[in-house]
């Protein structure tokens, strides 16, 4: 069963055209919701961790928010260099709970910002 | 500071061949992970390790093996490669998963099994 669903799958924006990416989750007892950025041919790079509903975090043109059921990644006045795939993940118990928690990733939103 | 280093970056295997994907980290992290990423799919956990000598299965372990003889290295072994193992493989590390530490990822190995 999917614990993390991201939408849209792909998004094309003009430079300066603000928008939001959505991440809905169904895990109970959220221990942390993570946003990562992934450039083509590279591994994911950490952006934010959110822990509780109402929390917000910002980095340059990106702002992540969290509710009890979903998180949004708001992109304000994007630039072409913001083009990437954005991944959302939640912590879920390992099969062996003694070993902590693994990250359960969504499929990502592929963002293209054109000049 | 190199972080997480994976080799090779690309590899083509024939069905039935075996290979080892190498992963090393220089951050003295206890926890290391192997994920695979298929087109249009999320990252899936293959195996993880909580420290030298301790490994355990993730969500999709079939067809793979791992070992962890040192804190730095966490190789992933593919035995009898199959087309279903065509994917991009990422190694990652963290200090501890109990404290919501972020993962540090390598740059990936793109594997094709033909």
Interface residues (C-beta under 8 A of the other chain):
Chain A: X4 X9 X31 X32 X34 X41 X42 X43 X44 X45 X46 X49 X51 X87 X89 X91 X94 X95 X96 X99 X100 X101 X102 X103 X104 X105 X106 X107 X108
Chain B: X4 X31 X33 X35 X40 X41 X42 X43 X45 X48 X50 X56 X57 X58 X59 X90 X92 X96 X97 X98 X100 X102 X103 X104 X105 X106 X107 X108
